[in-house]
């Protein structure tokens, strides 16, 4: 088998395992908490802050910051060396 096929299979197996374990987690949670107001508050408490790490930690803001930071630092280096600034 090719290396690409082995790698794809490993990723597929890891994804499948993650999905199955997530389903087991939800089943245990449902058996433990039930379907009452406490369970609803618990779910809401975890769903409200979850979008922030996705926006900030998974690369969107990081990529934008690094790009603008690199552009600014390269302009500063050119300015210190006496090269006229360009856009």
PDB file of N, CA, C and O in Angstrom:
ATOM      1  N   UNK A   1       0.839  -1.193   0.000  1.00  0.00           N
ATOM      2  CA  UNK A   1       0.000   0.000   0.000  1.00  0.00           C
ATOM      3  C   UNK A   1       0.875   1.245   0.000  1.00  0.00           C
ATOM      4  O   UNK A   1       1.988   1.247   0.528  1.00  0.00           O
ATOM      5  N   UNK A   2       0.355   2.279  -0.593  1.00  0.00           N
ATOM      6  CA  UNK A   2       1.118   3.523  -0.622  1.00  0.00           C
ATOM      7  C   UNK A   2       1.040   4.230   0.732  1.00  0.00           C
ATOM      8  O   UNK A   2       0.146   3.978   1.540  1.00  0.00           O
ATOM      9  N   UNK A   3       1.981   5.100   0.943  1.00  0.00           N
ATOM     10  CA  UNK A   3       2.028   5.853   2.197  1.00  0.00           C
ATOM     11  C   UNK A   3       0.801   6.755   2.342  1.00  0.00           C
ATOM     12  O   UNK A   3       0.290   6.948   3.445  1.00  0.00           O
ATOM     13  N   UNK A   4       0.337   7.302   1.222  1.00  0.00           N
ATOM     14  CA  UNK A   4      -0.840   8.184   1.247  1.00  0.00           C
ATOM     15  C   UNK A   4      -2.080   7.415   1.699  1.00  0.00           C
ATOM     16  O   UNK A   4      -2.876   7.929   2.484  1.00  0.00           O
ATOM     17  N   UNK A   5      -2.244   6.198   1.210  1.00  0.00           N
ATOM     18  CA  UNK A   5      -3.391   5.380   1.589  1.00  0.00           C
ATOM     19  C   UNK A   5      -3.323   5.001   3.064  1.00  0.00           C
ATOM     20  O   UNK A   5      -4.348   4.998   3.747  1.00  0.00           O
ATOM     21  N   UNK A   6      -2.136   4.682   3.563  1.00  0.00           N
ATOM     22  CA  UNK A   6      -1.970   4.354   4.977  1.00  0.00           C
ATOM     23  C   UNK A   6      -2.289   5.561   5.856  1.00  0.00           C
ATOM     24  O   UNK A   6      -2.968   5.436   6.875  1.00  0.00           O
ATOM     25  N   UNK A   7      -1.797   6.717   5.455  1.00  0.00           N
ATOM     26  CA  UNK A   7      -2.059   7.929   6.225  1.00  0.00           C
ATOM     27  C   UNK A   7      -3.540   8.284   6.218  1.00  0.00           C
ATOM     28  O   UNK A   7      -4.095   8.681   7.243  1.00  0.00           O
ATOM     29  N   UNK A   8      -4.171   8.142   5.070  1.00  0.00           N
ATOM     30  CA  UNK A   8      -5.607   8.423   4.974  1.00  0.00           C
ATOM     31  C   UNK A   8      -6.406   7.463   5.845  1.00  0.00           C
ATOM     32  O   UNK A   8      -7.356   7.868   6.515  1.00  0.00           O
ATOM     33  N   UNK A   9      -6.026   6.212   5.835  1.00  0.00           N
ATOM     34  CA  UNK A   9      -6.702   5.221   6.672  1.00  0.00           C
ATOM     35  C   UNK A   9      -6.537   5.508   8.151  1.00  0.00           C
ATOM     36  O   UNK A   9      -7.477   5.347   8.929  1.00  0.00           O
ATOM     37  N   UNK A  10      -5.342   5.935   8.541  1.00  0.00           N
ATOM     38  CA  UNK A  10      -5.105   6.268   9.943  1.00  0.00           C
ATOM     39  C   UNK A  10      -5.953   7.468  10.371  1.00  0.00           C
ATOM     40  O   UNK A  10      -6.510   7.474  11.468  1.00  0.00           O
ATOM     41  N   UNK A  11      -6.049   8.474   9.513  1.00  0.00           N
ATOM     42  CA  UNK A  11      -6.870   9.643   9.833  1.00  0.00           C
ATOM     43  C   UNK A  11      -8.352   9.271   9.898  1.00  0.00           C
ATOM     44  O   UNK A  11      -9.081   9.754  10.765  1.00  0.00           O
ATOM     45  N   UNK A  12      -8.789   8.421   8.987  1.00  0.00           N
ATOM     46  CA  UNK A  12     -10.184   7.982   8.994  1.00  0.00           C
ATOM     47  C   UNK A  12     -10.495   7.195  10.262  1.00  0.00           C
ATOM     48  O   UNK A  12     -11.553   7.379  10.864  1.00  0.00           O
ATOM     49  N   UNK A  13      -9.586   6.326  10.667  1.00  0.00           N
ATOM     50  CA  UNK A  13      -9.784   5.539  11.885  1.00  0.00           C
ATOM     51  C   UNK A  13      -9.815   6.446  13.124  1.00  0.00           C
ATOM     52  O   UNK A  13     -10.634   6.250  14.023  1.00  0.00           O
ATOM     53  N   UNK A  14      -8.925   7.428  13.162  1.00  0.00           N
ATOM     54  CA  UNK A  14      -8.902   8.345  14.292  1.00  0.00           C
ATOM     55  C   UNK A  14     -10.184   9.175  14.351  1.00  0.00           C
ATOM     56  O   UNK A  14     -10.720   9.408  15.435  1.00  0.00           O
ATOM     57  N   UNK A  15     -10.675   9.620  13.204  1.00  0.00           N
ATOM     58  CA  UNK A  15     -11.913  10.393  13.159  1.00  0.00           C
ATOM     59  C   UNK A  15     -13.100   9.538  13.590  1.00  0.00           C
ATOM     60  O   UNK A  15     -13.949   9.996  14.355  1.00  0.00           O
ATOM     61  N   UNK A  16     -13.163   8.313  13.110  1.00  0.00           N
ATOM     62  CA  UNK A  16     -14.243   7.413  13.489  1.00  0.00           C
ATOM     63  C   UNK A  16     -14.218   7.133  14.992  1.00  0.00           C
ATOM     64  O   UNK A  16     -15.262   7.138  15.644  1.00  0.00           O
ATOM     65  N   UNK A  17     -13.037   6.893  15.534  1.00  0.00           N
ATOM     66  CA  UNK A  17     -12.903   6.657  16.971  1.00  0.00           C
ATOM     67  C   UNK A  17     -13.356   7.873  17.762  1.00  0.00           C
ATOM     68  O   UNK A  17     -14.035   7.737  18.779  1.00  0.00           O
ATOM     69  N   UNK A  18     -12.985   9.055  17.303  1.00  0.00           N
ATOM     70  CA  UNK A  18     -13.392  10.281  17.981  1.00  0.00           C
ATOM     71  C   UNK A  18     -14.903  10.448  17.970  1.00  0.00           C
ATOM     72  O   UNK A  18     -15.495  10.828  18.981  1.00  0.00           O
ATOM     73  N   UNK A  19     -15.524  10.169  16.843  1.00  0.00           N
ATOM     74  CA  UNK A  19     -16.984  10.294  16.731  1.00  0.00           C
ATOM     75  C   UNK A  19     -17.698   9.295  17.633  1.00  0.00           C
ATOM     76  O   UNK A  19     -18.677   9.643  18.294  1.00  0.00           O
ATOM     77  N   UNK A  20     -17.214   8.059  17.663  1.00  0.00           N
ATOM     78  CA  UNK A  20     -17.840   7.035  18.504  1.00  0.00           C
ATOM     79  C   UNK A  20     -17.691   7.404  19.973  1.00  0.00           C
ATOM     80  O   UNK A  20     -18.647   7.289  20.740  1.00  0.00           O
ATOM     81  N   UNK A  21     -16.503   7.846  20.371  1.00  0.00           N
ATOM     82  CA  UNK A  21     -16.312   8.231  21.767  1.00  0.00           C
ATOM     83  C   UNK A  21     -17.155   9.455  22.133  1.00  0.00           C
ATOM     84  O   UNK A  21     -17.631   9.561  23.264  1.00  0.00           O
ATOM     85  N   UNK A  22     -17.341  10.372  21.194  1.00  0.00           N
ATOM     86  CA  UNK A  22     -18.221  11.517  21.445  1.00  0.00           C
ATOM     87  C   UNK A  22     -19.659  11.079  21.644  1.00  0.00           C
ATOM     88  O   UNK A  22     -20.361  11.621  22.497  1.00  0.00           O
ATOM     89  N   UNK A  23     -20.106  10.097  20.860  1.00  0.00           N
ATOM     90  CA  UNK A  23     -21.461   9.583  21.034  1.00  0.00           C
ATOM     91  C   UNK A  23     -21.607   8.889  22.392  1.00  0.00           C
ATOM     92  O   UNK A  23     -22.624   9.058  23.065  1.00  0.00           O
ATOM     93  N   UNK A  24     -20.606   8.117  22.794  1.00  0.00           N
ATOM     94  CA  UNK A  24     -20.634   7.464  24.106  1.00  0.00           C
ATOM     95  C   UNK A  24     -20.676   8.511  25.212  1.00  0.00           C
ATOM     96  O   UNK A  24     -21.414   8.358  26.185  1.00  0.00           O
ATOM     97  N   UNK A  25     -19.883   9.579  25.069  1.00  0.00           N
ATOM     98  CA  UNK A  25     -19.890  10.659  26.050  1.00  0.00           C
ATOM     99  C   UNK A  25     -21.276  11.278  26.187  1.00  0.00           C
ATOM    100  O   UNK A  25     -21.742  11.527  27.299  1.00  0.00           O
ATOM    101  N   UNK A  26     -21.936  11.528  25.054  1.00  0.00           N
ATOM    102  CA  UNK A  26     -23.272  12.114  25.087  1.00  0.00           C
ATOM    103  C   UNK A  26     -24.288  11.163  25.706  1.00  0.00           C
ATOM    104  O   UNK A  26     -25.204  11.601  26.404  1.00  0.00           O
ATOM    105  N   UNK A  27     -24.135   9.863  25.457  1.00  0.00           N
ATOM    106  CA  UNK A  27     -25.049   8.888  26.052  1.00  0.00           C
ATOM    107  C   UNK A  27     -24.880   8.830  27.572  1.00  0.00           C
ATOM    108  O   UNK A  27     -25.865   8.754  28.307  1.00  0.00           O
ATOM    109  N   UNK A  28     -23.636   8.866  28.035  1.00  0.00           N
ATOM    110  CA  UNK A  28     -23.379   8.865  29.478  1.00  0.00           C
ATOM    111  C   UNK A  28     -23.904  10.151  30.106  1.00  0.00           C
ATOM    112  O   UNK A  28     -24.485  10.129  31.191  1.00  0.00           O
ATOM    113  N   UNK A  29     -23.696  11.263  29.421  1.00  0.00           N
ATOM    114  CA  UNK A  29     -24.189  12.546  29.910  1.00  0.00           C
ATOM    115  C   UNK A  29     -25.709  12.538  30.021  1.00  0.00           C
ATOM    116  O   UNK A  29     -26.259  12.995  31.023  1.00  0.00           O
ATOM    117  N   UNK A  30     -26.397  12.017  28.989  1.00  0.00           N
ATOM    118  CA  UNK A  30     -27.857  11.970  29.007  1.00  0.00           C
ATOM    119  C   UNK A  30     -28.377  11.062  30.112  1.00  0.00           C
ATOM    120  O   UNK A  30     -29.390  11.365  30.743  1.00  0.00           O
ATOM    121  N   UNK A  31     -27.687   9.950  30.350  1.00  0.00           N
ATOM    122  CA  UNK A  31     -28.107   9.045  31.412  1.00  0.00           C
ATOM    123  C   UNK A  31     -27.887   9.671  32.786  1.00  0.00           C
ATOM    124  O   UNK A  31     -28.667   9.441  33.711  1.00  0.00           O
ATOM    125  N   UNK A  32     -26.832  10.455  32.914  1.00  0.00           N
ATOM    126  CA  UNK A  32     -26.496  11.065  34.207  1.00  0.00           C
ATOM    127  C   UNK A  32     -27.349  12.290  34.510  1.00  0.00           C
ATOM    128  O   UNK A  32     -27.871  12.413  35.618  1.00  0.00           O
ATOM    129  N   UNK A  33     -27.503  13.202  33.543  1.00  0.00           N
ATOM    130  CA  UNK A  33     -28.181  14.471  33.774  1.00  0.00           C
ATOM    131  C   UNK A  33     -29.675  14.427  33.499  1.00  0.00           C
ATOM    132  O   UNK A  33     -30.442  15.126  34.161  1.00  0.00           O
ATOM    133  N   UNK A  34     -30.098  13.629  32.548  1.00  0.00           N
ATOM    134  CA  UNK A  34     -31.513  13.619  32.186  1.00  0.00           C
ATOM    135  C   UNK A  34     -31.843  14.772  31.256  1.00  0.00           C
ATOM    136  O   UNK A  34     -30.982  15.262  30.526  1.00  0.00           O
ATOM    137  N   UNK A  35     -33.111  15.205  31.287  1.00  0.00           N
ATOM    138  CA  UNK A  35     -33.564  16.266  30.400  1.00  0.00           C
ATOM    139  C   UNK A  35     -34.324  17.312  31.204  1.00  0.00           C
ATOM    140  O   UNK A  35     -35.499  17.575  30.948  1.00  0.00           O
ATOM    141  N   UNK A  36     -33.646  17.899  32.170  1.00  0.00           N
ATOM    142  CA  UNK A  36     -34.292  18.894  33.013  1.00  0.00           C
ATOM    143  C   UNK A  36     -33.651  20.259  32.875  1.00  0.00           C
ATOM    144  O   UNK A  36     -32.800  20.460  32.008  1.00  0.00           O
ATOM    145  N   UNK A  37     -34.046  21.194  33.715  1.00  0.00           N
ATOM    146  CA  UNK A  37     -33.486  22.547  33.634  1.00  0.00           C
ATOM    147  C   UNK A  37     -31.988  22.599  33.977  1.00  0.00           C
ATOM    148  O   UNK A  37     -31.254  23.432  33.444  1.00  0.00           O
ATOM    149  N   UNK A  38     -31.552  21.721  34.852  1.00  0.00           N
ATOM    150  CA  UNK A  38     -30.126  21.704  35.205  1.00  0.00           C
ATOM    151  C   UNK A  38     -29.298  21.254  34.009  1.00  0.00           C
ATOM    152  O   UNK A  38     -28.233  21.811  33.744  1.00  0.00           O
ATOM    153  N   UNK A  39     -29.777  20.257  33.293  1.00  0.00           N
ATOM    154  CA  UNK A  39     -29.074  19.783  32.098  1.00  0.00           C
ATOM    155  C   UNK A  39     -29.050  20.873  31.035  1.00  0.00           C
ATOM    156  O   UNK A  39     -28.030  21.063  30.373  1.00  0.00           O
ATOM    157  N   UNK A  40     -30.150  21.587  30.862  1.00  0.00           N
ATOM    158  CA  UNK A  40     -30.200  22.664  29.880  1.00  0.00           C
ATOM    159  C   UNK A  40     -29.228  23.781  30.240  1.00  0.00           C
ATOM    160  O   UNK A  40     -28.549  24.319  29.365  1.00  0.00           O
ATOM    161  N   UNK A  41     -29.157  24.130  31.521  1.00  0.00           N
ATOM    162  CA  UNK A  41     -28.217  25.164  31.958  1.00  0.00           C
ATOM    163  C   UNK A  41     -26.774  24.710  31.752  1.00  0.00           C
ATOM    164  O   UNK A  41     -25.917  25.508  31.370  1.00  0.00           O
ATOM    165  N   UNK A  42     -26.509  23.438  32.003  1.00  0.00           N
ATOM    166  CA  UNK A  42     -25.168  22.901  31.809  1.00  0.00           C
ATOM    167  C   UNK A  42     -24.761  22.960  30.342  1.00  0.00           C
ATOM    168  O   UNK A  42     -23.641  23.361  30.026  1.00  0.00           O
ATOM    169  N   UNK A  43     -25.650  22.569  29.453  1.00  0.00           N
ATOM    170  CA  UNK A  43     -25.371  22.615  28.015  1.00  0.00           C
ATOM    171  C   UNK A  43     -25.147  24.041  27.563  1.00  0.00           C
ATOM    172  O   UNK A  43     -24.207  24.315  26.816  1.00  0.00           O
ATOM    173  N   UNK A  44     -26.000  24.957  28.005  1.00  0.00           N
ATOM    174  CA  UNK A  44     -25.863  26.361  27.625  1.00  0.00           C
ATOM    175  C   UNK A  44     -24.550  26.948  28.126  1.00  0.00           C
ATOM    176  O   UNK A  44     -23.905  27.727  27.423  1.00  0.00           O
ATOM    177  N   UNK A  45     -24.154  26.576  29.338  1.00  0.00           N
ATOM    178  CA  UNK A  45     -22.910  27.094  29.905  1.00  0.00           C
ATOM    179  C   UNK A  45     -21.696  26.673  29.085  1.00  0.00           C
ATOM    180  O   UNK A  45     -20.697  27.392  29.056  1.00  0.00           O
ATOM    181  N   UNK A  46     -21.760  25.537  28.428  1.00  0.00           N
ATOM    182  CA  UNK A  46     -20.642  25.096  27.598  1.00  0.00           C
ATOM    183  C   UNK A  46     -20.747  25.575  26.161  1.00  0.00           C
ATOM    184  O   UNK A  46     -19.730  25.667  25.474  1.00  0.00           O
ATOM    185  N   UNK A  47     -21.947  25.882  25.687  1.00  0.00           N
ATOM    186  CA  UNK A  47     -22.102  26.312  24.301  1.00  0.00           C
ATOM    187  C   UNK A  47     -21.814  27.785  24.111  1.00  0.00           C
ATOM    188  O   UNK A  47     -21.408  28.182  23.019  1.00  0.00           O
ATOM    189  N   UNK A  48     -22.003  28.605  25.111  1.00  0.00           N
ATOM    190  CA  UNK A  48     -21.787  30.042  24.961  1.00  0.00           C
ATOM    191  C   UNK A  48     -20.311  30.374  24.720  1.00  0.00           C
ATOM    192  O   UNK A  48     -20.029  31.104  23.770  1.00  0.00           O
ATOM    193  N   UNK A  49     -19.356  29.890  25.511  1.00  0.00           N
ATOM    194  CA  UNK A  49     -17.962  30.277  25.273  1.00  0.00           C
ATOM    195  C   UNK A  49     -17.240  29.484  24.184  1.00  0.00           C
ATOM    196  O   UNK A  49     -16.109  29.830  23.841  1.00  0.00           O
ATOM    197  N   UNK A  50     -17.844  28.444  23.633  1.00  0.00           N
ATOM    198  CA  UNK A  50     -17.153  27.613  22.645  1.00  0.00           C
ATOM    199  C   UNK A  50     -16.778  28.324  21.348  1.00  0.00           C
ATOM    200  O   UNK A  50     -15.719  28.001  20.809  1.00  0.00           O
ATOM    201  N   UNK A  51     -17.544  29.258  20.802  1.00  0.00           N
ATOM    202  CA  UNK A  51     -17.124  29.902  19.548  1.00  0.00           C
ATOM    203  C   UNK A  51     -15.858  30.740  19.673  1.00  0.00           C
ATOM    204  O   UNK A  51     -15.148  30.916  18.683  1.00  0.00           O
ATOM    205  N   UNK A  52     -15.555  31.259  20.853  1.00  0.00           N
ATOM    206  CA  UNK A  52     -14.370  32.103  21.009  1.00  0.00           C
ATOM    207  C   UNK A  52     -13.068  31.362  20.719  1.00  0.00           C
ATOM    208  O   UNK A  52     -12.254  31.887  19.959  1.00  0.00           O
ATOM    209  N   UNK A  53     -12.822  30.186  21.271  1.00  0.00           N
ATOM    210  CA  UNK A  53     -11.579  29.487  20.909  1.00  0.00           C
ATOM    211  C   UNK A  53     -11.521  29.114  19.443  1.00  0.00           C
ATOM    212  O   UNK A  53     -10.442  29.087  18.851  1.00  0.00           O
ATOM    213  N   UNK A  54     -12.671  28.826  18.849  1.00  0.00           N
ATOM    214  CA  UNK A  54     -12.669  28.499  17.423  1.00  0.00           C
ATOM    215  C   UNK A  54     -12.240  29.700  16.603  1.00  0.00           C
ATOM    216  O   UNK A  54     -11.490  29.557  15.638  1.00  0.00           O
ATOM    217  N   UNK A  55     -12.705  30.874  16.975  1.00  0.00           N
ATOM    218  CA  UNK A  55     -12.323  32.067  16.227  1.00  0.00           C
ATOM    219  C   UNK A  55     -10.890  32.489  16.524  1.00  0.00           C
ATOM    220  O   UNK A  55     -10.138  32.845  15.617  1.00  0.00           O
ATOM    221  N   UNK A  56     -10.518  32.447  17.793  1.00  0.00           N
ATOM    222  CA  UNK A  56      -9.222  32.978  18.197  1.00  0.00           C
ATOM    223  C   UNK A  56      -8.098  31.957  18.147  1.00  0.00           C
ATOM    224  O   UNK A  56      -6.973  32.288  17.774  1.00  0.00           O
ATOM    225  N   UNK A  57      -8.391  30.735  18.516  1.00  0.00           N
ATOM    226  CA  UNK A  57      -7.324  29.762  18.671  1.00  0.00           C
ATOM    227  C   UNK A  57      -7.070  28.866  17.492  1.00  0.00           C
ATOM    228  O   UNK A  57      -6.018  28.230  17.426  1.00  0.00           O
ATOM    229  N   UNK A  58      -7.985  28.790  16.565  1.00  0.00           N
ATOM    230  CA  UNK A  58      -7.816  27.845  15.479  1.00  0.00           C
ATOM    231  C   UNK A  58      -7.255  28.474  14.225  1.00  0.00           C
ATOM    232  O   UNK A  58      -7.408  27.916  13.139  1.00  0.00           O
ATOM    233  N   UNK A  59      -6.613  29.615  14.343  1.00  0.00           N
ATOM    234  CA  UNK A  59      -5.825  30.102  13.236  1.00  0.00           C
ATOM    235  C   UNK A  59      -6.294  31.343  12.527  1.00  0.00           C
ATOM    236  O   UNK A  59      -5.474  32.014  11.900  1.00  0.00           O
ATOM    237  N   UNK A  60      -7.564  31.692  12.587  1.00  0.00           N
ATOM    238  CA  UNK A  60      -8.040  32.833  11.803  1.00  0.00           C
ATOM    239  C   UNK A  60      -7.399  34.130  12.288  1.00  0.00           C
ATOM    240  O   UNK A  60      -6.805  34.868  11.501  1.00  0.00           O
ATOM    241  N   UNK A  61      -7.520  34.400  13.565  1.00  0.00           N
ATOM    242  CA  UNK A  61      -6.940  35.627  14.105  1.00  0.00           C
ATOM    243  C   UNK A  61      -5.421  35.547  14.133  1.00  0.00           C
ATOM    244  O   UNK A  61      -4.741  36.543  13.883  1.00  0.00           O
ATOM    245  N   UNK A  62      -4.890  34.382  14.432  1.00  0.00           N
ATOM    246  CA  UNK A  62      -3.445  34.217  14.483  1.00  0.00           C
ATOM    247  C   UNK A  62      -2.805  34.500  13.134  1.00  0.00           C
ATOM    248  O   UNK A  62      -1.790  35.192  13.061  1.00  0.00           O
ATOM    249  N   UNK A  63      -3.389  33.974  12.070  1.00  0.00           N
ATOM    250  CA  UNK A  63      -2.840  34.196  10.735  1.00  0.00           C
ATOM    251  C   UNK A  63      -2.888  35.669  10.358  1.00  0.00           C
ATOM    252  O   UNK A  63      -1.942  36.196   9.774  1.00  0.00           O
ATOM    253  N   UNK A  64      -3.979  36.328  10.688  1.00  0.00           N
ATOM    254  CA  UNK A  64      -4.101  37.754  10.368  1.00  0.00           C
ATOM    255  C   UNK A  64      -3.099  38.578  11.174  1.00  0.00           C
ATOM    256  O   UNK A  64      -2.495  39.508  10.638  1.00  0.00           O
ATOM    257  N   UNK A  65      -2.918  38.254  12.435  1.00  0.00           N
ATOM    258  CA  UNK A  65      -1.993  39.006  13.270  1.00  0.00           C
ATOM    259  C   UNK A  65      -0.553  38.820  12.804  1.00  0.00           C
ATOM    260  O   UNK A  65       0.200  39.790  12.725  1.00  0.00           O
ATOM    261  N   UNK A  66      -0.166  37.599  12.500  1.00  0.00           N
ATOM    262  CA  UNK A  66       1.209  37.339  12.075  1.00  0.00           C
ATOM    263  C   UNK A  66       1.493  38.044  10.756  1.00  0.00           C
ATOM    264  O   UNK A  66       2.580  38.589  10.569  1.00  0.00           O
ATOM    265  N   UNK A  67       0.532  38.041   9.841  1.00  0.00           N
ATOM    266  CA  UNK A  67       0.739  38.699   8.556  1.00  0.00           C
ATOM    267  C   UNK A  67       0.943  40.201   8.743  1.00  0.00           C
ATOM    268  O   UNK A  67       1.873  40.768   8.168  1.00  0.00           O
ATOM    269  N   UNK A  68       0.092  40.855   9.536  1.00  0.00           N
ATOM    270  CA  UNK A  68       0.245  42.298   9.729  1.00  0.00           C
ATOM    271  C   UNK A  68       1.485  42.618  10.557  1.00  0.00           C
ATOM    272  O   UNK A  68       2.131  43.643  10.338  1.00  0.00           O
ATOM    273  N   UNK A  69       1.817  41.754  11.497  1.00  0.00           N
ATOM    274  CA  UNK A  69       3.008  41.971  12.318  1.00  0.00           C
ATOM    275  C   UNK A  69       4.274  41.868  11.466  1.00  0.00           C
ATOM    276  O   UNK A  69       5.192  42.674  11.618  1.00  0.00           O
ATOM    277  N   UNK A  70       4.324  40.886  10.578  1.00  0.00           N
ATOM    278  CA  UNK A  70       5.488  40.745   9.701  1.00  0.00           C
ATOM    279  C   UNK A  70       5.625  41.930   8.766  1.00  0.00           C
ATOM    280  O   UNK A  70       6.734  42.405   8.519  1.00  0.00           O
ATOM    281  N   UNK A  71       4.508  42.408   8.246  1.00  0.00           N
ATOM    282  CA  UNK A  71       4.541  43.552   7.350  1.00  0.00           C
ATOM    283  C   UNK A  71       5.074  44.785   8.089  1.00  0.00           C
ATOM    284  O   UNK A  71       5.893  45.530   7.552  1.00  0.00           O
ATOM    285  N   UNK A  72       4.611  44.992   9.305  1.00  0.00           N
ATOM    286  CA  UNK A  72       5.051  46.147  10.094  1.00  0.00           C
ATOM    287  C   UNK A  72       6.536  46.036  10.443  1.00  0.00           C
ATOM    288  O   UNK A  72       7.272  47.017  10.338  1.00  0.00           O
ATOM    289  N   UNK A  73       6.976  44.847  10.857  1.00  0.00           N
ATOM    290  CA  UNK A  73       8.386  44.704  11.244  1.00  0.00           C
ATOM    291  C   UNK A  73       9.305  44.865  10.035  1.00  0.00           C
ATOM    292  O   UNK A  73      10.402  45.406  10.173  1.00  0.00           O
ATOM    293  N   UNK A  74       8.882  44.408   8.849  1.00  0.00           N
ATOM    294  CA  UNK A  74       9.737  44.582   7.677  1.00  0.00           C
ATOM    295  C   UNK A  74       9.842  46.059   7.295  1.00  0.00           C
ATOM    296  O   UNK A  74      10.892  46.509   6.838  1.00  0.00           O
ATOM    297  N   UNK A  75       8.746  46.820   7.482  1.00  0.00           N
ATOM    298  CA  UNK A  75       8.816  48.260   7.215  1.00  0.00           C
ATOM    299  C   UNK A  75       9.745  48.948   8.208  1.00  0.00           C
ATOM    300  O   UNK A  75      10.474  49.869   7.840  1.00  0.00           O
ATOM    301  N   UNK A  76       9.723  48.506   9.470  1.00  0.00           N
ATOM    302  CA  UNK A  76      10.594  49.114  10.479  1.00  0.00           C
ATOM    303  C   UNK A  76      12.058  48.830  10.167  1.00  0.00           C
ATOM    304  O   UNK A  76      12.905  49.709  10.328  1.00  0.00           O
ATOM    305  N   UNK A  77      12.362  47.630   9.729  1.00  0.00           N
ATOM    306  CA  UNK A  77      13.741  47.283   9.385  1.00  0.00           C
ATOM    307  C   UNK A  77      14.215  48.125   8.218  1.00  0.00           C
ATOM    308  O   UNK A  77      15.330  48.644   8.241  1.00  0.00           O
ATOM    309  N   UNK A  78      13.373  48.268   7.185  1.00  0.00           N
ATOM    310  CA  UNK A  78      13.746  49.090   6.039  1.00  0.00           C
ATOM    311  C   UNK A  78      13.961  50.544   6.454  1.00  0.00           C
ATOM    312  O   UNK A  78      14.892  51.192   5.976  1.00  0.00           O
ATOM    313  N   UNK A  79      13.111  51.059   7.337  1.00  0.00           N
ATOM    314  CA  UNK A  79      13.221  52.450   7.780  1.00  0.00           C
ATOM    315  C   UNK A  79      14.531  52.662   8.530  1.00  0.00           C
ATOM    316  O   UNK A  79      15.201  53.676   8.337  1.00  0.00           O
ATOM    317  N   UNK A  80      14.895  51.714   9.377  1.00  0.00           N
ATOM    318  CA  UNK A  80      16.128  51.837  10.140  1.00  0.00           C
ATOM    319  C   UNK A  80      17.359  51.745   9.247  1.00  0.00           C
ATOM    320  O   UNK A  80      18.402  52.312   9.571  1.00  0.00           O
ATOM    321  N   UNK A  81      17.246  51.035   8.126  1.00  0.00           N
ATOM    322  CA  UNK A  81      18.369  50.878   7.209  1.00  0.00           C
ATOM    323  C   UNK A  81      18.449  52.011   6.182  1.00  0.00           C
ATOM    324  O   UNK A  81      19.380  52.057   5.377  1.00  0.00           O
ATOM    325  N   UNK A  82      17.484  52.915   6.211  1.00  0.00           N
ATOM    326  CA  UNK A  82      17.502  54.042   5.293  1.00  0.00           C
ATOM    327  C   UNK A  82      16.833  53.802   3.970  1.00  0.00           C
ATOM    328  O   UNK A  82      16.979  54.608   3.052  1.00  0.00           O
ATOM    329  N   UNK A  83      16.100  52.713   3.842  1.00  0.00           N
ATOM    330  CA  UNK A  83      15.372  52.422   2.615  1.00  0.00           C
ATOM    331  C   UNK A  83      14.035  53.168   2.685  1.00  0.00           C
ATOM    332  O   UNK A  83      13.360  53.100   3.712  1.00  0.00           O
ATOM    333  N   UNK A  84      13.636  53.875   1.628  1.00  0.00           N
ATOM    334  CA  UNK A  84      12.362  54.594   1.679  1.00  0.00           C
ATOM    335  C   UNK A  84      11.185  53.617   1.831  1.00  0.00           C
ATOM    336  O   UNK A  84      11.186  52.539   1.237  1.00  0.00           O
ATOM    337  N   UNK A  85      10.194  54.001   2.624  1.00  0.00           N
ATOM    338  CA  UNK A  85       9.064  53.090   2.841  1.00  0.00           C
ATOM    339  C   UNK A  85       8.205  52.939   1.598  1.00  0.00           C
ATOM    340  O   UNK A  85       8.006  53.890   0.841  1.00  0.00           O
ATOM    341  N   UNK A  86       7.707  51.746   1.403  1.00  0.00           N
ATOM    342  CA  UNK A  86       6.778  51.455   0.311  1.00  0.00           C
ATOM    343  C   UNK A  86       5.572  50.755   0.887  1.00  0.00           C
ATOM    344  O   UNK A  86       5.622  50.257   2.012  1.00  0.00           O
ATOM    345  N   UNK A  87       4.508  50.711   0.150  1.00  0.00           N
ATOM    346  CA  UNK A  87       3.301  50.037   0.627  1.00  0.00           C
ATOM    347  C   UNK A  87       3.334  48.625   0.328  1.00  0.00           C
ATOM    348  O   UNK A  87       2.395  47.901   0.660  1.00  0.00           O
TER     349      UNK A  87
END
